[in-house]
């Protein structure tokens, strides 16, 4: 075990969150970004908190705008389309996710388009509210490019989870939203915040309870997105810590490719039909 750099006789498992030197309890100074050694604690630098970084979350606003525009397009259509499970408006019918479209028609674009479709005003309202809250917290802290990479990785992981868990058609941004929750939990923990005290832990638990309690909710999409987002965020943070940010984006791409391949395999294994 490492010993305190100021008190060599004292073993410790805690390191300064800024310089990385091992510190004992007498040398620890608690800060919003974790424990710091006496030297780093005296530095007169502004500590960036996850919620307080001043930046415009452009990716978040763009994603919200796209979802709203697509929803308005859904509501304003007058033609109808069909899937093997029912009748939908044409925009929804051509974008909703279900196994048969993947297995028999090779319409892989649905793995993405379904994440921008919503059933009604309550559905999109709830998802966009959570996207706004999580985006305002997460995007300024990690940057727009990383936020976008995690979002779309979560979306694809959620699509795989949806196809794995149920043959029924699914739509909605909730898989990606759950991914952002997982990413926020990873980021908060890495910065020394309590996931439960921050409210993110409770938000995840509440939404998981609702997922299992309410009918018509794709539990697979939620769990798939949550896991995908957490893994993507962990990969991005690890790559940044090692000074090779490109590896984080490469990891997100790899996870996304794996999710797409798994989604296709699940659809074919099920025969593409509906239960």
VENNORJO-V198374 format. One record per residue. N is the residue number from 1. PHI is phi in radians with two decimals (NA if undefined). BURIAL is + if it has 16 or more other ideal C-beta (glycine too) atoms within 10 Angstrom, else -. Layout:
n=N phi=PHI burial=BURIAL
n=N phi=PHI burial=BURIAL
This chain:
n=1 phi=NA burial=-
n=2 phi=-1.20 burial=-
n=3 phi=-2.03 burial=-
n=4 phi=-1.02 burial=+
n=5 phi=-1.21 burial=+
n=6 phi=-1.76 burial=-
n=7 phi=-2.32 burial=-
n=8 phi=-1.00 burial=-
n=9 phi=-1.47 burial=-
n=10 phi=-1.85 burial=-
n=11 phi=-1.41 burial=-
n=12 phi=-2.70 burial=+
n=13 phi=-1.91 burial=-
n=14 phi=-1.86 burial=+
n=15 phi=-2.13 burial=+
n=16 phi=-1.09 burial=+
n=17 phi=-1.24 burial=+
n=18 phi=-1.75 burial=+
n=19 phi=-1.78 burial=-
n=20 phi=1.52 burial=-
n=21 phi=-1.30 burial=+
n=22 phi=-1.18 burial=+
n=23 phi=-2.37 burial=+
n=24 phi=-1.60 burial=+
n=25 phi=-0.96 burial=-
n=26 phi=-1.22 burial=-
n=27 phi=-1.78 burial=+
n=28 phi=-1.46 burial=+
n=29 phi=-2.16 burial=-
n=30 phi=-1.32 burial=-
n=31 phi=-2.32 burial=+
n=32 phi=-1.07 burial=-
n=33 phi=-1.94 burial=+
n=34 phi=1.93 burial=+
n=35 phi=-1.35 burial=+
n=36 phi=-2.24 burial=+
n=37 phi=-1.33 burial=+
n=38 phi=-0.99 burial=-
n=39 phi=-1.14 burial=-
n=40 phi=-1.21 burial=+
n=41 phi=-1.18 burial=+
n=42 phi=-1.47 burial=-
n=43 phi=-1.12 burial=-
n=44 phi=-1.60 burial=-
n=45 phi=-1.84 burial=-
n=46 phi=-1.39 burial=-
n=47 phi=-1.43 burial=-
n=48 phi=-1.55 burial=-
n=49 phi=-1.56 burial=-
n=50 phi=-1.02 burial=+
n=51 phi=-1.59 burial=-
n=52 phi=-1.86 burial=-
n=53 phi=-1.21 burial=-
n=54 phi=-1.44 burial=-
n=55 phi=-2.82 burial=-
n=56 phi=-1.50 burial=-
n=57 phi=-1.37 burial=+
n=58 phi=-1.13 burial=-
n=59 phi=-1.13 burial=+
n=60 phi=-1.04 burial=+
n=61 phi=-1.08 burial=-
n=62 phi=-1.14 burial=-
n=63 phi=-1.10 burial=+
n=64 phi=-1.10 burial=+
n=65 phi=-1.07 burial=-
n=66 phi=-1.10 burial=-
n=67 phi=-1.08 burial=+
n=68 phi=-1.16 burial=-
n=69 phi=-1.09 burial=-
n=70 phi=-1.10 burial=+
n=71 phi=-1.13 burial=+
n=72 phi=-1.12 burial=-
n=73 phi=-1.14 burial=-
n=74 phi=-1.00 burial=+
n=75 phi=-1.25 burial=-
n=76 phi=-1.65 burial=-
n=77 phi=-1.46 burial=-
n=78 phi=-2.17 burial=-
n=79 phi=-1.86 burial=-
n=80 phi=-2.16 burial=-
n=81 phi=-2.23 burial=-
n=82 phi=-2.28 burial=-
n=83 phi=-2.19 burial=+
n=84 phi=-1.16 burial=-
n=85 phi=-1.91 burial=-
n=86 phi=2.75 burial=-
n=87 phi=-1.85 burial=-
n=88 phi=-2.33 burial=+
n=89 phi=-1.07 burial=+
n=90 phi=-1.05 burial=-
n=91 phi=-1.08 burial=+
n=92 phi=-1.18 burial=+
n=93 phi=-1.05 burial=+
n=94 phi=-1.54 burial=+
n=95 phi=-2.18 burial=+
n=96 phi=-1.14 burial=+
n=97 phi=-1.76 burial=+
n=98 phi=-2.74 burial=+
n=99 phi=-1.05 burial=+
n=100 phi=-1.07 burial=+
n=101 phi=-1.13 burial=+
n=102 phi=-1.37 burial=+
n=103 phi=-1.30 burial=+
n=104 phi=-1.81 burial=-
n=105 phi=-1.88 burial=-
n=106 phi=0.95 burial=-
n=107 phi=-1.59 burial=+
n=108 phi=-1.19 burial=-
n=109 phi=-1.04 burial=-
n=110 phi=-1.12 burial=+
n=111 phi=-1.07 burial=+
n=112 phi=-1.78 burial=-
n=113 phi=-1.08 burial=+
n=114 phi=-1.06 burial=+
n=115 phi=-1.32 burial=+
n=116 phi=-2.04 burial=+
n=117 phi=-1.91 burial=+
n=118 phi=-2.43 burial=+
n=119 phi=-1.35 burial=-
n=120 phi=-2.73 burial=-
n=121 phi=-1.13 burial=-
n=122 phi=-1.16 burial=-
n=123 phi=-1.06 burial=+
n=124 phi=-1.24 burial=+
n=125 phi=-1.09 burial=-
n=126 phi=-1.15 burial=+
n=127 phi=-1.15 burial=+
n=128 phi=-1.24 burial=+
n=129 phi=-1.12 burial=-
n=130 phi=-1.17 burial=+
n=131 phi=-1.07 burial=+
n=132 phi=-1.12 burial=-
n=133 phi=-1.08 burial=+
n=134 phi=-1.21 burial=+
n=135 phi=-1.15 burial=+
n=136 phi=-1.11 burial=-
n=137 phi=-1.43 burial=+
n=138 phi=-1.60 burial=+
n=139 phi=-1.05 burial=+
n=140 phi=-1.10 burial=+
n=141 phi=-1.38 burial=+
n=142 phi=-1.99 burial=+
n=143 phi=1.74 burial=+
n=144 phi=-1.12 burial=+
n=145 phi=-1.14 burial=-
n=146 phi=-1.15 burial=+
n=147 phi=-1.05 burial=+
n=148 phi=-1.11 burial=+
n=149 phi=-1.09 burial=+
n=150 phi=-1.18 burial=+
n=151 phi=-1.06 burial=+
n=152 phi=-1.29 burial=+
n=153 phi=-1.12 burial=+
n=154 phi=-1.12 burial=+
n=155 phi=-1.04 burial=+
n=156 phi=-1.21 burial=+
n=157 phi=-1.13 burial=+
n=158 phi=-1.16 burial=+
n=159 phi=-1.12 burial=+
n=160 phi=-1.07 burial=+
n=161 phi=-1.06 burial=+
n=162 phi=-1.13 burial=+
n=163 phi=-1.20 burial=+
n=164 phi=-1.24 burial=+
n=165 phi=-1.49 burial=+
n=166 phi=-2.63 burial=+
n=167 phi=-1.43 burial=+
n=168 phi=-1.27 burial=-
n=169 phi=-1.06 burial=+
n=170 phi=-2.31 burial=+
n=171 phi=-2.73 burial=+
n=172 phi=2.14 burial=+
n=173 phi=-1.56 burial=+
n=174 phi=-1.13 burial=+
n=175 phi=-1.06 burial=+
n=176 phi=-1.17 burial=+
n=177 phi=-1.11 burial=+
n=178 phi=-1.08 burial=+
n=179 phi=-1.07 burial=+
n=180 phi=-1.16 burial=+
n=181 phi=-1.08 burial=+
n=182 phi=-1.08 burial=+
n=183 phi=-1.15 burial=+
n=184 phi=-1.10 burial=+
n=185 phi=-1.10 burial=+
n=186 phi=-1.10 burial=+
n=187 phi=-1.16 burial=+
n=188 phi=-1.08 burial=+
n=189 phi=-1.10 burial=+
n=190 phi=-1.15 burial=+
n=191 phi=-1.63 burial=+
n=192 phi=1.55 burial=-
n=193 phi=-1.55 burial=+
n=194 phi=-1.40 burial=-
n=195 phi=-1.10 burial=+
n=196 phi=-1.26 burial=-
n=197 phi=-1.18 burial=-
n=198 phi=-1.24 burial=+
n=199 phi=1.75 burial=-
n=200 phi=-1.18 burial=+
n=201 phi=-1.05 burial=+
n=202 phi=-1.13 burial=-
n=203 phi=-1.11 burial=+
n=204 phi=-1.12 burial=+
n=205 phi=-1.09 burial=-
n=206 phi=-1.03 burial=-
n=207 phi=-1.23 burial=+
n=208 phi=-1.20 burial=+
n=209 phi=-1.07 burial=-
n=210 phi=-1.11 burial=-
n=211 phi=-1.06 burial=+
n=212 phi=-1.47 burial=-
n=213 phi=-1.65 burial=-
n=214 phi=-1.68 burial=-
n=215 phi=-1.29 burial=-
n=216 phi=1.48 burial=-
n=217 phi=-1.73 burial=+
n=218 phi=-1.45 burial=+
n=219 phi=-1.08 burial=-
n=220 phi=-1.06 burial=+
n=221 phi=-1.12 burial=+
n=222 phi=-1.17 burial=+
n=223 phi=-1.22 burial=+
n=224 phi=-1.06 burial=+
n=225 phi=-1.13 burial=+
n=226 phi=-1.06 burial=+
n=227 phi=-1.17 burial=+
n=228 phi=-1.07 burial=+
n=229 phi=-1.15 burial=+
n=230 phi=-1.14 burial=+
n=231 phi=-1.15 burial=+
n=232 phi=-1.09 burial=+
n=233 phi=-1.13 burial=+
n=234 phi=-1.12 burial=+
n=235 phi=-1.14 burial=+
n=236 phi=-1.11 burial=+
n=237 phi=-1.15 burial=+
n=238 phi=-1.10 burial=-
n=239 phi=-1.12 burial=+
n=240 phi=-1.12 burial=+
n=241 phi=-1.12 burial=-
n=242 phi=-1.58 burial=-
n=243 phi=1.34 burial=-
n=244 phi=-2.24 burial=-
n=245 phi=-0.98 burial=-
n=246 phi=-1.05 burial=-
n=247 phi=-1.14 burial=-
n=248 phi=-1.13 burial=+
n=249 phi=-1.19 burial=+
n=250 phi=-1.12 burial=-
n=251 phi=-1.14 burial=+
n=252 phi=-1.07 burial=+
n=253 phi=-1.11 burial=-
n=254 phi=-1.11 burial=-
n=255 phi=-1.11 burial=+
n=256 phi=-1.12 burial=+
n=257 phi=-1.08 burial=-
n=258 phi=-1.11 burial=-
n=259 phi=-1.14 burial=+
n=260 phi=-1.13 burial=+
n=261 phi=-1.06 burial=-
n=262 phi=-1.17 burial=+
n=263 phi=-1.10 burial=+
n=264 phi=-1.14 burial=+
n=265 phi=-1.10 burial=-
n=266 phi=-1.11 burial=+
n=267 phi=-1.11 burial=+
n=268 phi=-1.22 burial=-
n=269 phi=-1.12 burial=-
n=270 phi=-1.45 burial=+
n=271 phi=1.45 burial=-
n=272 phi=1.32 burial=+
n=273 phi=-1.60 burial=-
n=274 phi=-1.98 burial=-
n=275 phi=-1.26 burial=-
